[in-house]
Amino acid sequence: MNKIAIFLAALGLNLLYSAALASNLTIYTYDSFNSEWGPGPVVFKQFEKQCQCTLKIVALGDSGLMLNRIILEKKNPQADIFLGLNNSQLGKALSADIFVSYRSPNLADVNEEHWLDPQNRVTPFDYGFLAFVYDSEKIAEPPQSLQDLLKEEFKGKIVIEDPRTSSPGLTFLHWTISAFGEEGYLDYWEKLNPNLLAITSGWSAAYGMFTKGEAPLVLSYATSPAYHLEHEKTDRFRAALFARGHYKQVEGAGIVKGSRNPAMARQFIDYMLSSEFQKEIPLKNWMFPVAKSQELPKSFSLAIHPDAVKSLDDRLILEKNSSWLKQWARRLGN
Amino acid sequence: MGKTAWQLKFIQGVVLLFLVAGFYFPLFSFFQGDNPFEPGKPLLDWNYLLSFLNDRWNLHVIWFSFYQAFLSALFSILVGIPGAWIISNYHFPGARLFRILSFLPFILPSILVVLAMVLFFGNNGFVNQGLQWLFQLDEAPIQFLYSIQGIFIAHVFYNFPIAMKTIGDQWSRLSPQYREVAKTLGAGKSKVFFKIHLPLLMPSVLSSFVLIFLLCLNSFAIILVLGGGVRYTNMEVLIYQLARIELDFNGAASLACLQLLISSFFLFSVFRRAGNPLKQRENAKMDLIEELKCRSRSAYFSGIWLLLIVVFAFGPLICIIWDSLRSFENNRWVFTLKWYRQLLADDQSSFPGALWSSLKIGLGSACLSSFFGMGMASIIHQKKNISRRVWEVLALFPVGVSTVIFGVAWYVFYQNSLPDHIPLQTILILIHAVLTFPYWIRVVLPTLDAVPPQWAMASRTLGRTSIDYFFKILLPWLKRVLIIGFFFSFSLSLGELNSTLMIADNSLQTLPLEIYRAISSYRFSSASAMGVVLLMLSVGTFFVIEELLQN
């Protein structure tokens, strides 16, 4: 019993101690951005040197979760910057009125097609394309269009993410709406359904099933093959190029309304579009940098850069998303 | 029960204070409060619920949630009962390891377990590849994943240990007299089980049933990934969709409330009355190996059950170990220790820190959870009839409410006050303890209820104080279930993710957070390696604590 008591006492002491560090700028982002393999550790440290300040990074879960937290904190904002919002969440975030406008001078180096918001409440920092990644040893003739995915030969071979619980899943739903229209997308999904082995809760489960050999075709990003080339030295995993184009995902960052340090927040947005930040994006976040002047690394030769299909308007998404998801579940669930 | 000692009343008061502050108050004030998205509008919207219920698809979702949870719990009990009988009747080599290993699935984040099941049972998994090779088949012979069977199998895999342990403890204390008397009266073996043992074991069967039922009701990744289709949608999926994707807190909270209401009604009707105090004493256990040599039929049955369970339950866990030892390089899998080297030897690695804080939080919350459990269980134990049923249902709320919503509720309630003053670790310990004490209660309560009241009386007649009674009689008698309850809380805390995600910041990392981070950065094998280190350390911790408490 004594040993236990000593142990508990030690544990108790340890818990009462907490180190509180003052910081000048708080950045919220999704977890993989700030993982030890992500761009976070490098780019944030560099910015700290440049601005002579300390950053507090809160990086948990996916961007949906962090957006959740920012909205819940609206009365009492904790974050100065939210980094990692994507275009499928844009309408929702703008309608929640959580960002302030800032037009960075460095935006001149960004192609206008990537700009997210005419009022510049959200500034883009990278982009990518949804794509079906396939195992070239198991699939000789990859699909070349959304229609091709309906072929009999892919029956039970495709894994995708659920649009109700995952951001790539939702973006894919938007892709099909953009391609087949609001009147046609459900018919497409009904035909696609038998070919789906599983509709997973998130990207990790789907891509895990793919790398473990359970399914040869998975909904992921056009840049995914570059990861395997860079880290596994293999070109076996390829992204299927669809002739009619792919749906684009743009990630952006915004200055949170109520930020206690708006000047430094603006400085960070400028930094985000500079080459120090942009050059870390390809090999660490596995996306394309938005800065025109940024060169791409070698392994990105495997990352396809397709044409973009027309993105849905974010006000339309805001208005209709809920009913799309409802109809989708009802049609596929019956 | 007589008069309650003031010490006990004090403990009960403190526990209630913690639970109200840490759970009931934040939750109910969140339900009562404004919609954080549209201040000024109430969060719960009865019109929303009415229109929700007026829809065939939604009714199907509600029906399916309860249907799958009910059957999953039933199957887990059916698999657990033979196990309970075996662990209460036999000694066998590795029995202790077997007891400990069955806690393990709880420790791992569900995504790792789901992927491990795919690796083991999947269409291209080990079992199928082995069978295909053995019988020269072209098609995978076993295809139960991605269907309702996949959901059941995964839920049984997770939850049968709860049934096995809770029922097993009570079984091992049933006095052999019951069986002997029944036999003298000419009852056969099955009659003895159904007419004598099962009714006597009912409190623990019921106790584990309600717990597993609630767990499966809140299941998320398993339903989506292994169910394989939109047909199998449960309420938790809708709650997640509303809270995280649509940011519709109004809808999410209304649904969570509905789910809580329906399950409370169900639980209320399931709890009948407390189990009767039983005539009991420790059963002598037989040696399985000796019995096998004597060709006893029950021993053969036990041996086969154990073998099947070991393959079924530990196959996926072994897959995680295997996955952690390989790396895909130059177009083939090679075996390597590089993931472990990166985790443990690399200066940059945040893994050791996360491991340490996870262990601390796990141990701290298991202690606190035992304390909460003790207070709450003693209250339930003293109550009778309706009021007892109400307390039992209340004590299950933390498992019954969607963790996504609880995380949000806690965050909304405390965001302005607590986190600045109290270290995050302490807050997480409190939250994990609040979320895990219901397990503790479900495991301990059947055994506590079965304590013959004569003991307390006898102890009083002998002039002993109630403190004496507690430490000298009750504690030793409950020791085994206390350890089981402690380990459940510990394991669950190690694996807890949803509310941690809502509350943590970068000053604190826990293992599940690290594992998710690795997985979302393509590092699947690294995540497996983290899982393996976590499992090893937990097994070690179990052994050490068991040793400490045994002596």
Interface residues (C-beta under 8 A of the other chain):
Chain A: K3 I4 L8 L11 N14 L15 L16 Y17 S18 A19 Y30 D31 S32 N34 S35 E36 W37 G38 P41 K56 I57 V58 A59 L60 G61 D62 G64 L65 L67 N68 R69 I71 L72 E73 K74 K75 N76 Q78 K92 A96 G156 D162 P163 R164 T165 S166 S167 L170 N193 L196 L197 A198 I199 T200 S201 G202 W203 S204 A205 Y207 G208 M209 T211 K212 G213 E214 S224 Y227 H228 H231 E232 K233 T234 R236 W286 N321 S322 L325 K326 W328 A329 R330 L332 G333 N334
Chain B: P36 F37 P39 W57 H60 I111 V114 L115 V118 L119 G122 N123 N124 G125 Y146 F220 A221 L224 V225 L226 G228 G229 V230 R231 T233 V237 L238 Y240 Q241 A243 R244 I245 E246 L247 D248 D323 S327 F328 E329 N330 N331 Q348 S349 S350 K360 L363 G364 C367 V408 Y411 V412 Q415 N416 I422 P423 L424 Q425 T426 I429 L501 M502 A504 D505 N506 S507 L513 Y516 R517 A518 I519 S520 S521 Y522 R523 F524 L548 L549
